[in-house]
Amino acid sequence: MFTHSDASLLPLVADVVQDVLTALDLSYDQRTPQFCSVLHSLMKALVRWFPAIMERQETPSKETQNKECVNLRQFLLDYKKQKELAEGIGIEEEDPNDLEVPPPTSDEDTDGPAEKKELPLHIQIAKDVMERCIHLLSDSSLRIQLKVLDILELCVCILCQREDELLPMVHRCWPALLHRLTNDDPLAVPRAFKVLCVLGESCGDFLRKRVSKEVLPRLTSSLMKQVEVSARSGPVYTHTLAYKLQLAVLQGLGPLCVKLDLMEADLDRVIDTCLPYLSCRQPIKLQEACLSVFRSLMDLDSDLCWFSLNELCCPVAYEPPHPHLLPVTLSGSDKPRNQFTDNVLTLLQEFDAPQEQDAT
């Protein structure tokens, strides 16, 4: 029914949806799989009927910042004006007769607080469904956990249109989602990490501190434990759950760092964790995922990425611009060609490409 309908169907089935949610509350221990299938179909339809554009204000690139010219004359005039105001020059005494209090408008309700506006129907339904997901995330059945994580992701895609409704719900579901991310079955962790990436895209810095303190140390520790295993393994390793978890985390880690705008200490942790995955001994897809992490981190802190890569493998001897200056020696300068050289050179060439374009 949902597949072959449009948004005009929603008001007709709103009461049925509430009945389904009530029935789920009363018999969650008996009919949860059936109800989850219904809710999943409903949320997929809502995402299709009400597509959301998750736009977050991006930090301006360095090219944009360089193009912005500073108006020195205006800066000095503003500085002079502020200095005169601070010294009391040019301040005229205000006539108390000129201070007129504007009459209160008729629209203002002085008797009590303003009533909260009624939410659109699809937002209210997504909020109600997400409320149930918070409790069902703790279910002991792995099958239900995976289905609920899928529903939760769809709820976030709907509620991202209303940040004031989404953020309180994210705060409430965080403990259960954190448990799925850190102390859970290897099958559930990649799915939970996918939900976290969607949350990072829609919530941004609201999750920065939580991810930095509670999630990032666990994920990087897991990647470090598996790096030697994946480097020594053969083709069969790509069919294991451990490999799929590594791949899922590496593929989502770069965009997540960018969306959360992580601090330098967290970026250091991520870079130190990902550097071993640049080895040619790693499976090809893990190498490609690691390259994508560094390409994302270049947008956050290109200097830190450049320095870390050159510490691992430095192909160029940097001469000081003046003989009185000491030569610059990086740790990677004296290292012979090794397992990291090819991938490091690939990334360093991408650093040089924008400079060559600017020169032309």
BELDA-V943767 format. One record per backbone hydrogen bond with DSSP energy under -0.5 kcal/mol. CO is the residue of the C=O (numbers start at 0). NH is the residue of the N-H. If there is no record, write none. Layout:
CO:NH
CO:NH
//
This chain:
1:4
5:8
6:9
8:11
8:12
9:12
9:13
12:16
13:17
14:18
15:19
16:20
17:21
18:22
19:23
20:24
21:25
22:26
26:29
26:30
27:31
30:34
31:35
32:36
33:37
34:38
35:39
36:40
37:41
38:42
39:43
40:44
41:45
42:46
43:47
44:48
45:49
51:53
52:54
53:55
60:64
61:65
62:66
63:67
64:67
66:68
68:70
69:71
70:74
71:75
72:76
73:77
74:78
75:79
76:80
77:81
78:82
79:83
80:84
81:85
82:86
83:87
83:88
84:87
87:90
89:91
93:95
94:97
94:98
95:98
97:99
99:101
104:107
107:109
119:123
120:124
121:125
122:126
123:127
124:128
125:129
126:130
127:131
128:132
129:133
130:134
131:135
132:136
134:137
135:138
140:144
141:145
142:146
143:147
144:148
145:149
146:150
147:151
148:152
149:153
150:154
151:155
152:156
153:157
154:158
155:159
157:160
158:161
161:164
161:165
162:166
164:168
165:169
166:170
167:171
168:172
169:173
172:176
173:177
174:178
175:179
176:180
177:181
178:182
184:187
184:188
185:189
186:190
187:191
188:192
189:193
190:194
191:195
192:196
193:197
194:198
195:199
196:200
197:201
198:202
198:203
199:203
202:205
203:206
204:207
204:208
206:210
207:211
208:212
209:213
209:214
210:214
210:215
214:218
215:219
216:220
217:221
218:222
219:223
220:224
221:225
222:226
223:227
225:229
226:230
227:231
228:232
233:236
234:237
235:238
236:239
239:243
240:244
241:245
242:246
243:247
244:248
245:249
246:250
247:251
248:252
249:253
251:255
252:256
253:257
254:258
255:259
256:260
256:261
262:266
263:267
264:268
265:269
266:270
267:271
268:272
269:273
270:274
271:275
273:276
274:277
275:278
278:281
282:285
282:286
283:287
284:288
285:289
286:290
287:291
288:292
289:293
290:294
291:295
292:296
293:297
294:298
295:298
295:299
296:299
296:300
300:304
301:305
302:306
303:307
304:308
305:309
306:310
307:311
308:312
309:331
312:314
315:317
316:318
317:327
321:324
326:328
327:329
329:332
331:313
331:334
337:340
338:279
339:343
340:344
341:345
342:346
343:347
344:348
345:349
346:350
347:351
348:352
349:353
350:354
351:355
352:356
353:357
354:358
355:359
//
